[in-house]
Amino acid sequence: MIRSELQNVSGSDEGYELSIDGRGITIKAQTKAGAFYGIQSLLALQNPSLESKSGISFPYVKIKDHPRFGYRGFQLDVGRNFQTKETIKKIIDALAFYKINTFLFYFTEDEGWRLEIEGLPELTEVGGQRQHASMNETALHPSYGSGPFAYKEGSHGSGFYTKEDFIEILKYANERHIKVIPEVNLPGHARAAIKSMEKRYEKYMELGDEQEANRYRLLDPDDKSVYSSAQSFKDNVACVCRESVYRFYEKVVDVIVDYYQEAEVPLEYFHVGGDEVPVGPWTASPICDDLLEGTEGLDAKNLHSYFFKRVVDILKKRDLIVAGWEETALLHQDGQIVVNKDFSGGQVVPYVWNNLWGAQDLGYKLANAGYPVVLCPVTNFYFDLAYDKHPEEPGLYWAGFVNTRNAYEYAPYNVFHTTTRDDSYYTPIDQEASFKNMERLTKEGAENILGIQAQLWSETLKGPAMLEYYLFPKLLGFAESAWAKERVWESIEDKKSRDIKIQEEWNQMANSIGKTEMKRLNSLFGGFNYRIPPPGAKIQNGFLFANSAYPGLEIRYTIDGSEPGPDSALYSEPIKINQTPVKLRAFNTEGRGSRTSEPKNTNLNLAP
């Protein structure tokens, strides 16, 4: 018998108590969310290895649990490459199971606008698809492997969510106690919106209605500014000096607010993006020249801040909490980038991704200045970065590589303890010397850390199988960092002692992933295409040595040059090898394997 009771439970609104004894199963919680997470823990107690047709058994336990952070987020970019409604719902199921409570839905980008906006059909007619077109045509051209034809089977550059789709997703997430935060990125990363509104402009000009044509136009047609974005676009920044840009923003926000109201789902945060605005836009715009001449103290370098201030006012009037990437809380001043204190004190929530290149303390600077902060460090939580460096391993590596241990090994209140590099190439650093003069998190600043978030950008994502490969098992490491109490190693000052403790606790985590969670992922919500890491292997003194990143995986090998399969020879101990090549693969319980490892003889000239 399962009993669920709503009553006071210490910890947080999401805390719960779970007890299993001879009388049955009891879950106590203060809120429905807490009871929901108690049920997820109950489900997690089912060991996939022990399930049988005779029924399900649970151990006798008593658990008192609550999350470390109130904000536990995951962001998915569907702008670069599209994912279907069904895929989104499956990911939401997984997030709920692993107690992630926020989904940042990133559906506007240079390469795609993925949400129907009533009254602006061009946003999806133009911005929702990519295909071959002439250079001067108001359309989105192929990118990221989307191919020449829109909506061709097997391509992922075209697609959008209808109003009905979006409302269905909102309801689905809400039922699982997940907040969906919409993100509409401006003024940069706005090429899809700009092209769409140019199509609208052309349509109404042909009808002879110049006023309507200009109502939502996003560019200055006479702008001669020269710039290049991080993705090498030269036409992806909206003209923040046009009133029609703010009219457009208000229109989009109001429609999205209406969708939430129709879904009967609360909307608390609205994410404005605001990242990667390149140097150079607005410097040769007649419209901006007029604005600058008539506004004392304003210059082109800080037009981004001018835009953001106006957006903050728009969203505050609608009782929305304003969220944005870290750039929204920074200001150009005397040749330097500094904290913009105009929006501190709770007005704006910056999401801080940069913890490289001398910016390891940026999140702490903003929190200490009074900003409520969400930490999204690229070196730990950018899941689109490749697991490791190998030509067959998909993913990017501009900021290094991110694996499951990176997502687990993160100390949010002392990043200097777990940051081991200062660039994307894993150049070893002296932690004490490199971070000596960086700003530490104050007691007051620590109270401003709302939580943490993982990101999955989609430049290299083609379909749901790749999405799941990038996501699992990295999400498991992140979930542990987001929910579990502070790990012992996070506060150990001595590096040698800290590293020993990290290894001890990671060994426990790796055992749990390999022996339990991977088996669960075989069937959870229909099963996930999780990544199976290739074996580590070497040949030394004539012996083959191999190991697996996760206990519970089988290592199979061949010595005849053929690819190992689930029925190949099983590796269980060092093996005498008299010839090469040797090939190895790791396999799960269903026979699905990793990529192949081919170890080299490391000391051919050594005596036996």
Beta strands, then each sheet from edge to edge (+ up, - down):
strand 1: 2-6
strand 2: 16-21
strand 3: 24-29
strand 4: 61-65
strand 5: 71-77
strand 6: 102-106
strand 7: 108-109
strand 8: 112-113
strand 9: 179-183
strand 10: 269-271
strand 11: 321-325
strand 12: 330-333
strand 13: 336-339
strand 14: 348-352
strand 15: 373-375
strand 16: 449-456
strand 17: 536-540
strand 18: 543-547
strand 19: 554-558
strand 20: 569-571
strand 21: 575-576
strand 22: 583-587
sheet 1: 1+ 3+ 2- 4+
sheet 2: 9+ 6+ 5+ 16+ 15+ 14+ 11+ 10+
sheet 3: 7+ 8-
sheet 4: 12+ 13-
sheet 5: 17+ 18- 21+
sheet 6: 20+ 19- 22+
end
